[in-house]
Amino acid sequence: PCRLIGEILDRDGSPLRGVKLYFTREVPRGILRASWERERRATTDRDGVFDLEALPDAHQNLRVVLPGVGAWTIPVTPKCGVGTIRLQVGREGVVRLK
């Protein structure tokens, strides 16, 4: 795993606090995940920023939960570093900015 720092914004470009993120590595049906492939979780801070250790270059499902609004799942392939995942979230869903 490596450090991944991303940002979640609303449709107007303002930071979203309290968005819950769940990264789960895709594995074929019937295959068990190894202990190092466990779900990774993060919550955005007041600046809409999240920080976690993630598996780089591995196809994953990212579940984005905006409390009181909705939840969506999108495919991602995280990269190490700052700003590699930037999303806008609103009632209509999730839009990837980068």
Stockholm file with secondary structure:
# STOCKHOLM 1.0

chainA/1-98         PCRLIGEILDRDGSPLRGVKLYFTREVPRGILRASWERERRATTDRDGVFDLEALPDAHQNLRVVLPGVGAWTIPVTPKCGVGTIRLQVGREGVVRLK
#=GR chainA/1-98 SS CEEEEEEEECTTSCBCSSCEEEEEECCCTTCCCCGGGCCEEEECCTTSEEEEEECTTCCEEEEEEETTTEEEEEEECCCSEEEEEEEEEETTEEEECC
#=GC SS_cons        CEEEEEEEECTTSCBCSSCEEEEEECCCTTCCCCGGGCCEEEECCTTSEEEEEECTTCCEEEEEEETTTEEEEEEECCCSEEEEEEEEEETTEEEECC
//
